[in-house]
Amino acid sequence: MSGRSLRFEWSALTGVTAIVALLPAWLVTASVVWLPFGWWGKVNYWQFVGSLFLLFILLFSRPVQRFVLMRLLGARNPTGREQAILAESWQPIVQRNDLQRRQFVLAVVDTESLNAFACGGHLVVVSSQAIEQLDSKQLSGVLAHELSHHLGLHTVALTITQWMILPITVLSRVGMRLRAVAENATIAFAQRIPLLHALGLFVAAFLHVASWLLMLNVSLATLLGNAASRATEFHADRRAAQLGFGNHLLAAMRNWDAGAHRTERGNVWQRIFESHPPMRLRINKLALYLRQYGRA
């Protein structure tokens, strides 16, 4: 089967678990945002929530991804030199698989590590170090891998999850700041009045627990999302091979693995929160796949 067509994969479905896990915290956040609209604007709560969900659709338009998501991700447009390098590696993928060239947006993030990632339905982001260090074929392999995330619809749930996390995190930080204000006000003004002192401590404790629960919800969703992300990496590696760039990707991964600084294996909590499987495991699985199926 050709790897160039959009095809929903089960690994993409696992990312929905993160969205489901985030719903309680997101609905609480939406309720707090809705309060002024409900009190003074007489806006129906469920209509308000539905409108927020409809905004998710805008995240998957190219203009929004180019001008909003790129800035949130700290990415930028390629320089003239980088654009030429990326075009040399991207064009063979487009030509070999009959893809519309303008369907995807290539961007660059400034970092010293070899890295690349896909986001939304169109963004393919490559690190400046990857552009400098990888040769044209290896870079084609990396771009084919990230393109495979889009073709497998892996990035849909991830993008929605990241967008849901943003207001939850903001509300949690506001809650923590208000807790500190409540504690300081209690110490400064209410210590001599037992009722006010108790009320101030209750408000501070409530804000602390509420903010902690919000971030606990985010941590759970992150754990589930990273588990889904690890599964999609293997699918994207195989699809890159189906696109015809398996050996190029394998060479790029070996390049990265050879230059990576060896560190001690983290504890179990560090490992389960990692968003990518070990590079050596990916190399072995992709090499086995290429031997078995003879992909290019």
C-alpha positions in Angstrom: 0.0 0.0 0.0 1.3 3.5 -0.8 2.4 5.5 2.1 1.5 8.8 0.6 -2.2 8.9 1.3 -3.9 10.0 4.5 -4.7 7.0 6.5 -5.9 7.0 10.1 -3.7 4.7 12.3 -4.6 3.2 15.6 -1.6 4.9 17.2 -3.2 8.3 16.3 -6.4 7.2 18.2 -4.4 6.6 21.4 -3.7 10.3 21.5 -7.4 10.9 22.1 -7.0 9.5 25.6 -5.0 12.7 26.5 -7.9 14.8 25.3 -10.3 12.8 27.4 -8.1 13.1 30.4 -7.8 16.9 30.0 -11.6 17.4 29.7 -12.3 17.9 33.5 -9.6 20.5 33.9 -10.4 22.2 30.6 -14.1 22.4 31.5 -13.2 24.0 34.8 -11.0 26.5 33.0 -13.7 27.2 30.5 -16.2 27.8 33.4 -13.9 30.4 35.0 -13.5 32.2 31.6 -17.3 32.0 31.0 -18.3 33.5 34.3 -18.1 37.2 33.3 -19.8 36.4 30.0 -22.6 34.5 31.8 -23.1 37.1 34.5 -23.1 40.2 32.4 -23.5 39.0 28.8 -26.2 36.3 29.5 -24.2 33.9 27.4 -25.3 30.2 27.6 -22.5 28.1 29.1 -22.8 25.2 26.7 -22.9 27.5 23.7 -19.8 29.2 25.0 -18.0 25.8 25.4 -19.1 24.7 22.0 -17.7 27.9 20.5 -14.4 27.2 22.1 -14.3 23.8 20.6 -15.1 25.2 17.2 -11.9 27.3 17.6 -9.9 24.1 17.5 -10.8 23.8 13.8 -9.0 27.1 13.1 -5.8 25.5 14.4 -5.6 23.3 11.4 -5.7 26.1 8.8 -2.3 26.9 7.3 -2.5 30.7 8.0 -3.2 30.1 11.7 -0.4 27.5 11.9 2.0 29.8 10.1 1.3 32.9 12.2 0.1 31.5 15.6 1.5 28.0 16.2 4.9 28.8 14.8 5.2 31.6 17.3 3.9 29.5 20.2 6.5 26.8 19.2 9.3 29.3 18.9 9.8 28.5 15.2 10.6 30.8 12.4 10.6 30.9 8.6 13.8 29.5 7.0 16.5 31.9 5.8 17.3 32.0 2.1 20.1 29.5 2.6 18.1 27.2 4.8 15.2 27.3 2.4 17.5 26.2 -0.4 18.8 23.3 1.7 15.3 22.2 2.8 13.9 22.5 -0.8 16.7 20.1 -2.1 15.6 17.5 0.5 11.9 18.1 0.4 11.5 18.1 -3.4 12.3 14.4 -3.9 9.6 13.5 -1.3 7.0 15.7 -3.1 7.9 14.4 -6.6 8.1 10.7 -5.6 4.8 10.7 -3.8 2.8 13.1 -5.8 2.2 15.5 -2.9 1.1 19.1 -3.3 4.2 21.2 -2.5 2.2 24.0 -0.8 0.2 21.7 1.4 2.8 21.8 4.2 4.7 24.6 5.9 8.4 24.1 6.6 9.8 26.0 9.6 13.0 26.1 11.6 13.6 26.2 15.3 17.0 27.4 16.6 18.6 24.7 18.8 21.9 23.0 19.0 20.3 19.5 19.0 19.4 17.3 16.1 15.6 17.6 16.2 12.5 17.8 14.1 8.8 17.6 14.8 5.4 17.8 13.1 2.5 19.9 14.5 -1.1 20.6 13.4 -2.0 19.4 10.0 0.7 21.3 8.0 3.7 22.3 10.1 7.0 20.5 9.7 9.7 22.0 12.0 13.4 21.2 11.7 16.1 22.3 14.0 18.9 24.6 12.6 21.4 22.0 13.8 19.8 19.3 11.7 19.9 21.5 8.6 23.6 22.1 9.2 24.7 18.6 10.2 22.7 16.2 8.1 23.4 15.7 4.4 20.6 16.1 1.8 19.5 12.5 1.8 19.5 12.2 5.6 17.5 15.4 5.8 15.0 13.9 3.3 14.6 10.9 5.6 13.9 13.1 8.6 11.4 15.2 6.6 9.7 12.0 5.3 9.4 10.8 8.9 7.7 14.1 10.0 5.5 14.1 7.0 4.4 10.6 7.9 3.1 11.9 11.2 0.8 14.2 9.2 -0.2 11.4 6.8 -1.0 9.1 9.7 -3.0 11.9 11.4 -0.8 11.6 14.5 -0.6 15.4 15.0 -4.4 16.0 15.3 -4.9 14.9 18.9 -1.5 16.3 19.9 -2.3 19.8 18.6 -5.7 19.8 20.3 -4.1 18.6 23.6 -1.4 21.3 23.5 -4.1 24.0 22.8 -6.2 22.7 25.7 -3.2 22.6 28.1 -2.4 26.3 27.5 -5.4 28.0 29.3 -5.3 25.3 32.0 -1.7 26.1 32.8 -2.4 29.9 32.7 -5.3 29.5 35.2 -3.2 27.3 37.5 -0.4 29.9 37.6 -2.9 32.6 38.3 -4.4 30.5 41.1 -0.9 30.0 42.6 -0.3 33.8 42.5 -3.6 34.5 44.1 -2.9 32.0 46.8 0.3 33.9 47.6 -1.6 37.2 47.7 -4.2 35.6 50.0 -1.6 34.3 52.4 0.3 37.6 52.5 -3.0 39.5 53.1 -4.0 37.2 55.8 -0.6 37.6 57.6 -0.6 41.4 57.2 -4.2 42.3 58.0 -6.2 39.5 59.5 -4.1 37.8 62.1 -5.8 39.8 65.0 -9.3 38.9 63.7 -9.8 35.1 64.1 -12.6 34.9 61.6 -10.8 36.8 58.9 -7.7 34.9 59.6 -9.5 31.6 59.2 -11.2 32.8 56.0 -7.9 33.9 54.5 -6.3 30.6 55.2 -9.2 28.8 53.7 -9.1 30.8 50.5 -5.3 30.3 50.2 -5.7 26.5 50.8 -8.5 26.3 48.3 -6.6 28.1 45.6 -3.5 25.9 46.3 -5.5 22.6 46.1 -7.4 23.8 43.0 -4.2 24.8 41.1 -2.5 21.6 42.2 -5.4 19.5 40.9 -5.4 21.3 37.6 -1.7 20.6 37.1 -2.2 17.0 38.2 -4.7 16.7 35.4 -2.2 18.2 32.9 0.5 15.8 34.1 -1.8 12.8 33.6 -2.8 14.0 30.1 0.9 14.6 29.3 1.8 11.0 30.4 -0.9 9.6 28.2 0.0 11.8 25.3 3.7 10.9 25.5 2.8 7.2 25.6 0.8 7.7 22.4 3.7 9.7 20.9 6.1 6.9 21.5 3.8 4.5 19.6 3.5 6.9 16.6 7.3 7.2 16.2 7.5 3.6 15.1 4.5 4.0 12.7 6.1 7.2 11.2 9.4 5.4 10.7 7.7 2.6 8.8 5.7 5.0 6.7 8.8 7.0 5.8 10.2 3.7 4.5 6.9 3.2 2.5 7.4 6.7 1.1 10.8 5.5 -0.2 13.1 7.2 2.3 13.7 4.4 4.9 17.5 4.1 4.4 17.9 7.9 4.4 16.1 8.1 7.7 18.1 5.2 9.1 21.3 7.0 8.2 20.1 10.1 9.9 19.1 8.2 13.1 22.5 6.5 13.2 24.2 9.9 12.7 22.2 11.3 15.6 22.9 8.2 17.8 26.6 8.3 17.1 26.9 12.0 18.1 24.6 11.8 21.1 26.0 12.2 24.6 25.6 9.0 26.5 23.8 9.4 29.8 22.7 7.0 32.5 19.3 5.5 31.9 16.7 7.5 33.9 14.4 6.1 36.5 11.0 4.6 35.6 9.2 8.0 36.0 11.6 9.7 33.7 11.2 7.0 31.1 7.4 7.0 31.1 7.3 10.8 30.6 9.6 10.6 27.6 7.8 11.5 24.3 10.1 9.4 22.1 11.3 5.8 22.4 15.1 5.1 22.7 16.9 5.9 19.4 18.7 2.6 19.4 15.4 0.8 19.6 14.0 2.8 16.7 17.1 2.1 14.7 16.8 -1.7 15.3 13.1 -1.8 14.4 13.5 0.2 11.2 16.5 -1.8 10.1 14.5 -5.0 10.6 11.6 -3.6 8.7 13.8 -2.6 5.8 15.4 -6.1 5.7 12.0 -7.8 5.8 10.2 -5.7 3.2 13.1 -4.4 1.1 11.9 -0.8 1.3 14.2 1.9 -0.1 
